[in-house]
Amino acid sequence: MDADVQDWYAHKIGYVLQLAVPYYEELTVRQNLFFAAHMRLPKETSAAEKYERVEQIIAQVNLFVVV
């Protein structure tokens, strides 16, 4: 590609970085974390283990009051 064309495109085109993990505004933080755990952790992981992991994350970032 011609350097002038590359330069023109570089000034005309942009992108918006999107989140790798979707979140839903209508869900609570805890519900969003549980959804993410459900989608990302192996299916062999029980719901109870996923819930426990979510609670660990909430504790690590001190979100008890918010959630």
A tleap script that builds the chain and sets N, CA, C and O, in Angstrom:
source leaprc.protein.ff14SB
mol = sequence {
  NMET ASP ALA ASP VAL GLN ASP TRP TYR ALA
  HIE LYS ILE GLY TYR VAL LEU GLN LEU ALA
  VAL PRO TYR TYR GLU GLU LEU THR VAL ARG
  GLN ASN LEU PHE PHE ALA ALA HIE MET ARG
  LEU PRO LYS GLU THR SER ALA ALA GLU LYS
  TYR GLU ARG VAL GLU GLN ILE ILE ALA GLN
  VAL ASN LEU PHE VAL VAL CVAL
}
set mol.1.N position { 0.848 -1.175 0.000 }
set mol.1.CA position { 0.000 0.000 0.000 }
set mol.1.C position { 0.901 1.248 0.000 }
set mol.1.O position { 1.904 1.311 0.711 }
set mol.2.N position { 0.525 2.200 -0.788 }
set mol.2.CA position { 1.256 3.450 -0.913 }
set mol.2.C position { 1.274 4.182 0.433 }
set mol.2.O position { 0.268 4.199 1.142 }
set mol.3.N position { 2.405 4.782 0.784 }
set mol.3.CA position { 2.550 5.486 2.069 }
set mol.3.C position { 1.560 6.643 2.189 }
set mol.3.O position { 1.057 6.909 3.280 }
set mol.4.N position { 1.275 7.330 1.090 }
set mol.4.CA position { 0.307 8.438 1.132 }
set mol.4.C position { -1.097 7.928 1.441 }
set mol.4.O position { -1.848 8.571 2.175 }
set mol.5.N position { -1.444 6.789 0.888 }
set mol.5.CA position { -2.761 6.196 1.133 }
set mol.5.C position { -2.859 5.754 2.595 }
set mol.5.O position { -3.873 5.985 3.255 }
set mol.6.N position { -1.808 5.125 3.087 }
set mol.6.CA position { -1.785 4.710 4.496 }
set mol.6.C position { -1.943 5.914 5.414 }
set mol.6.O position { -2.700 5.867 6.383 }
set mol.7.N position { -1.233 6.985 5.110 }
set mol.7.CA position { -1.305 8.197 5.916 }
set mol.7.C position { -2.718 8.781 5.889 }
set mol.7.O position { -3.237 9.219 6.916 }
set mol.8.N position { -3.339 8.783 4.694 }
set mol.8.CA position { -4.700 9.299 4.572 }
set mol.8.C position { -5.661 8.479 5.425 }
set mol.8.O position { -6.476 9.040 6.158 }
set mol.9.N position { -5.569 7.155 5.334 }
set mol.9.CA position { -6.443 6.289 6.133 }
set mol.9.C position { -6.196 6.464 7.620 }
set mol.9.O position { -7.141 6.457 8.409 }
set mol.10.N position { -4.958 6.618 8.009 }
set mol.10.CA position { -4.622 6.772 9.425 }
set mol.10.C position { -5.284 8.012 10.026 }
set mol.10.O position { -5.604 8.026 11.215 }
set mol.11.N position { -5.488 9.027 9.234 }
set mol.11.CA position { -6.113 10.251 9.718 }
set mol.11.C position { -7.641 10.252 9.591 }
set mol.11.O position { -8.304 11.090 10.202 }
set mol.12.N position { -8.196 9.346 8.827 }
set mol.12.CA position { -9.636 9.316 8.572 }
set mol.12.C position { -10.383 8.203 9.315 }
set mol.12.O position { -11.590 8.295 9.537 }
set mol.13.N position { -9.668 7.178 9.687 }
set mol.13.CA position { -10.318 6.003 10.259 }
set mol.13.C position { -9.902 5.841 11.714 }
set mol.13.O position { -8.735 6.015 12.062 }
set mol.14.N position { -10.866 5.506 12.554 }
set mol.14.CA position { -10.583 5.241 13.954 }
set mol.14.C position { -11.337 4.006 14.394 }
set mol.14.O position { -12.055 3.386 13.610 }
set mol.15.N position { -11.171 3.665 15.615 }
set mol.15.CA position { -11.901 2.524 16.164 }
set mol.15.C position { -12.250 2.819 17.608 }
set mol.15.O position { -11.635 3.664 18.259 }
set mol.16.N position { -13.237 2.114 18.085 }
set mol.16.CA position { -13.655 2.236 19.470 }
set mol.16.C position { -13.372 0.906 20.155 }
set mol.16.O position { -13.877 -0.135 19.736 }
set mol.17.N position { -12.585 0.945 21.181 }
set mol.17.CA position { -12.282 -0.259 21.936 }
set mol.17.C position { -13.535 -0.714 22.666 }
set mol.17.O position { -14.156 0.071 23.382 }
set mol.18.N position { -13.906 -1.958 22.492 }
set mol.18.CA position { -15.086 -2.483 23.157 }
set mol.18.C position { -14.668 -3.407 24.274 }
set mol.18.O position { -13.570 -3.965 24.265 }
set mol.19.N position { -15.549 -3.561 25.230 }
set mol.19.CA position { -15.277 -4.453 26.344 }
set mol.19.C position { -15.217 -5.891 25.867 }
set mol.19.O position { -16.018 -6.310 25.031 }
set mol.20.N position { -14.274 -6.639 26.394 }
set mol.20.CA position { -14.174 -8.050 26.049 }
set mol.20.C position { -15.293 -8.852 26.704 }
set mol.20.O position { -15.686 -9.904 26.201 }
set mol.21.N position { -15.792 -8.362 27.804 }
set mol.21.CA position { -16.853 -9.052 28.528 }
set mol.21.C position { -18.061 -8.131 28.580 }
set mol.21.O position { -17.964 -6.998 29.051 }
set mol.22.N position { -19.190 -8.612 28.102 }
set mol.22.CA position { -20.370 -7.753 28.168 }
set mol.22.C position { -20.862 -7.587 29.602 }
set mol.22.O position { -20.684 -8.471 30.441 }
set mol.23.N position { -21.471 -6.465 29.863 }
set mol.23.CA position { -22.135 -6.280 31.145 }
set mol.23.C position { -23.482 -5.652 30.865 }
set mol.23.O position { -23.688 -5.025 29.826 }
set mol.24.N position { -24.382 -5.824 31.788 }
set mol.24.CA position { -25.745 -5.367 31.595 }
set mol.24.C position { -26.096 -4.361 32.672 }
set mol.24.O position { -25.994 -4.656 33.863 }
set mol.25.N position { -26.505 -3.181 32.258 }
set mol.25.CA position { -26.787 -2.088 33.182 }
set mol.25.C position { -27.919 -2.425 34.138 }
set mol.25.O position { -27.940 -1.927 35.263 }
set mol.26.N position { -28.856 -3.257 33.716 }
set mol.26.CA position { -29.994 -3.562 34.568 }
set mol.26.C position { -29.676 -4.601 35.644 }
set mol.26.O position { -30.494 -4.841 36.532 }
set mol.27.N position { -28.506 -5.212 35.572 }
set mol.27.CA position { -28.098 -6.184 36.587 }
set mol.27.C position { -27.213 -5.517 37.637 }
set mol.27.O position { -26.555 -4.511 37.371 }
set mol.28.N position { -27.214 -6.096 38.824 }
set mol.28.CA position { -26.324 -5.607 39.877 }
set mol.28.C position { -24.896 -6.026 39.561 }
set mol.28.O position { -24.660 -6.834 38.662 }
set mol.29.N position { -23.949 -5.472 40.305 }
set mol.29.CA position { -22.547 -5.862 40.138 }
set mol.29.C position { -22.407 -7.361 40.388 }
set mol.29.O position { -21.747 -8.064 39.623 }
set mol.30.N position { -23.022 -7.839 41.444 }
set mol.30.CA position { -22.940 -9.264 41.790 }
set mol.30.C position { -23.508 -10.124 40.655 }
set mol.30.O position { -22.915 -11.140 40.290 }
set mol.31.N position { -24.635 -9.726 40.106 }
set mol.31.CA position { -25.251 -10.491 39.013 }
set mol.31.C position { -24.379 -10.473 37.758 }
set mol.31.O position { -24.259 -11.488 37.072 }
set mol.32.N position { -23.771 -9.323 37.456 }
set mol.32.CA position { -22.872 -9.247 36.308 }
set mol.32.C position { -21.653 -10.126 36.503 }
set mol.32.O position { -21.221 -10.806 35.572 }
set mol.33.N position { -21.092 -10.120 37.709 }
set mol.33.CA position { -19.935 -10.972 37.984 }
set mol.33.C position { -20.300 -12.446 37.889 }
set mol.33.O position { -19.530 -13.250 37.364 }
set mol.34.N position { -21.477 -12.799 38.399 }
set mol.34.CA position { -21.903 -14.199 38.315 }
set mol.34.C position { -22.119 -14.601 36.857 }
set mol.34.O position { -21.765 -15.712 36.463 }
set mol.35.N position { -22.694 -13.711 36.058 }
set mol.35.CA position { -22.875 -13.988 34.635 }
set mol.35.C position { -21.520 -14.211 33.964 }
set mol.35.O position { -21.353 -15.153 33.190 }
set mol.36.N position { -20.555 -13.341 34.264 }
set mol.36.CA position { -19.214 -13.481 33.688 }
set mol.36.C position { -18.565 -14.787 34.128 }
set mol.36.O position { -17.919 -15.464 33.328 }
set mol.37.N position { -18.736 -15.142 35.402 }
set mol.37.CA position { -18.185 -16.404 35.910 }
set mol.37.C position { -18.832 -17.579 35.190 }
set mol.37.O position { -18.153 -18.533 34.811 }
set mol.38.N position { -20.134 -17.506 35.006 }
set mol.38.CA position { -20.849 -18.577 34.320 }
set mol.38.C position { -20.344 -18.749 32.890 }
set mol.38.O position { -20.224 -19.874 32.405 }
set mol.39.N position { -20.048 -17.636 32.213 }
set mol.39.CA position { -19.609 -17.693 30.822 }
set mol.39.C position { -18.140 -18.083 30.672 }
set mol.39.O position { -17.767 -18.714 29.683 }
set mol.40.N position { -17.307 -17.714 31.639 }
set mol.40.CA position { -15.865 -17.887 31.467 }
set mol.40.C position { -15.269 -19.093 32.178 }
set mol.40.O position { -14.293 -19.672 31.701 }
set mol.41.N position { -15.838 -19.475 33.302 }
set mol.41.CA position { -15.280 -20.616 34.032 }
set mol.41.C position { -15.712 -21.919 33.357 }
set mol.41.O position { -16.752 -21.968 32.700 }
set mol.42.N position { -14.918 -22.965 33.521 }
set mol.42.CA position { -15.265 -24.245 32.881 }
set mol.42.C position { -16.643 -24.735 33.315 }
set mol.42.O position { -17.065 -24.493 34.446 }
set mol.43.N position { -17.345 -25.424 32.412 }
set mol.43.CA position { -18.684 -25.885 32.760 }
set mol.43.C position { -18.668 -26.947 33.846 }
set mol.43.O position { -19.700 -27.228 34.457 }
set mol.44.N position { -17.514 -27.535 34.089 }
set mol.44.CA position { -17.395 -28.494 35.190 }
set mol.44.C position { -17.455 -27.804 36.555 }
set mol.44.O position { -17.686 -28.455 37.574 }
set mol.45.N position { -17.247 -26.490 36.572 }
set mol.45.CA position { -17.307 -25.719 37.808 }
set mol.45.C position { -18.772 -25.577 38.220 }
set mol.45.O position { -19.601 -25.107 37.441 }
set mol.46.N position { -19.077 -25.981 39.436 }
set mol.46.CA position { -20.469 -25.921 39.898 }
set mol.46.C position { -20.916 -24.480 40.103 }
set mol.46.O position { -20.099 -23.569 40.233 }
set mol.47.N position { -22.225 -24.296 40.128 }
set mol.47.CA position { -22.787 -22.966 40.373 }
set mol.47.C position { -22.350 -22.456 41.742 }
set mol.47.O position { -22.080 -21.266 41.906 }
set mol.48.N position { -22.281 -23.345 42.714 }
set mol.48.CA position { -21.846 -22.944 44.063 }
set mol.48.C position { -20.398 -22.447 44.047 }
set mol.48.O position { -20.073 -21.465 44.714 }
set mol.49.N position { -19.531 -23.121 43.288 }
set mol.49.CA position { -18.134 -22.687 43.183 }
set mol.49.C position { -18.034 -21.337 42.472 }
set mol.49.O position { -17.228 -20.487 42.852 }
set mol.50.N position { -18.848 -21.148 41.453 }
set mol.50.CA position { -18.850 -19.874 40.739 }
set mol.50.C position { -19.331 -18.749 41.655 }
set mol.50.O position { -18.755 -17.661 41.674 }
set mol.51.N position { -20.384 -19.021 42.408 }
set mol.51.CA position { -20.900 -18.027 43.352 }
set mol.51.C position { -19.835 -17.680 44.392 }
set mol.51.O position { -19.659 -16.512 44.737 }
set mol.52.N position { -19.126 -18.694 44.889 }
set mol.52.CA position { -18.065 -18.462 45.872 }
set mol.52.C position { -16.950 -17.599 45.281 }
set mol.52.O position { -16.418 -16.718 45.956 }
set mol.53.N position { -16.603 -17.852 44.031 }
set mol.53.CA position { -15.564 -17.050 43.370 }
set mol.53.C position { -16.014 -15.595 43.241 }
set mol.53.O position { -15.220 -14.680 43.457 }
set mol.54.N position { -17.277 -15.377 42.894 }
set mol.54.CA position { -17.815 -14.020 42.804 }
set mol.54.C position { -17.711 -13.329 44.156 }
set mol.54.O position { -17.306 -12.169 44.224 }
set mol.55.N position { -18.066 -14.011 45.215 }
set mol.55.CA position { -17.979 -13.434 46.557 }
set mol.55.C position { -16.529 -13.111 46.928 }
set mol.55.O position { -16.271 -12.110 47.595 }
set mol.56.N position { -15.592 -13.944 46.503 }
set mol.56.CA position { -14.171 -13.667 46.753 }
set mol.56.C position { -13.741 -12.390 46.040 }
set mol.56.O position { -13.025 -11.565 46.608 }
set mol.57.N position { -14.174 -12.234 44.812 }
set mol.57.CA position { -13.818 -11.027 44.045 }
set mol.57.C position { -14.409 -9.783 44.699 }
set mol.57.O position { -13.731 -8.764 44.825 }
set mol.58.N position { -15.665 -9.864 45.112 }
set mol.58.CA position { -16.309 -8.727 45.779 }
set mol.58.C position { -15.551 -8.358 47.050 }
set mol.58.O position { -15.381 -7.178 47.354 }
set mol.59.N position { -15.098 -9.360 47.788 }
set mol.59.CA position { -14.327 -9.114 49.004 }
set mol.59.C position { -12.967 -8.485 48.684 }
set mol.59.O position { -12.524 -7.579 49.390 }
set mol.60.N position { -12.303 -8.962 47.625 }
set mol.60.CA position { -10.991 -8.451 47.256 }
set mol.60.C position { -11.027 -6.965 46.901 }
set mol.60.O position { -10.072 -6.237 47.173 }
set mol.61.N position { -12.106 -6.523 46.306 }
set mol.61.CA position { -12.185 -5.124 45.893 }
set mol.61.C position { -13.061 -4.289 46.817 }
set mol.61.O position { -13.410 -3.151 46.501 }
set mol.62.N position { -13.408 -4.859 47.947 }
set mol.62.CA position { -14.192 -4.164 48.988 }
set mol.62.C position { -15.483 -3.536 48.459 }
set mol.62.O position { -15.743 -2.353 48.676 }
set mol.63.N position { -16.275 -4.331 47.772 }
set mol.63.CA position { -17.531 -3.830 47.222 }
set mol.63.C position { -18.755 -4.240 48.033 }
set mol.63.O position { -19.874 -4.198 47.520 }
set mol.64.N position { -18.564 -4.633 49.280 }
set mol.64.CA position { -19.680 -5.108 50.094 }
set mol.64.C position { -20.823 -4.101 50.170 }
set mol.64.O position { -21.990 -4.481 50.074 }
set mol.65.N position { -20.504 -2.848 50.337 }
set mol.65.CA position { -21.525 -1.819 50.525 }
set mol.65.C position { -22.250 -1.532 49.204 }
set mol.65.O position { -23.454 -1.276 49.202 }
set mol.66.N position { -21.534 -1.574 48.105 }
set mol.66.CA position { -22.084 -1.216 46.808 }
set mol.66.C position { -23.029 -2.287 46.268 }
set mol.66.O position { -24.078 -1.971 45.707 }
set mol.67.N position { -22.658 -3.532 46.437 }
set mol.67.CA position { -23.463 -4.609 45.857 }
set mol.67.C position { -24.494 -4.998 46.855 }
set mol.67.O position { -25.298 -5.893 46.596 }
savepdb mol mol.pdb
quit
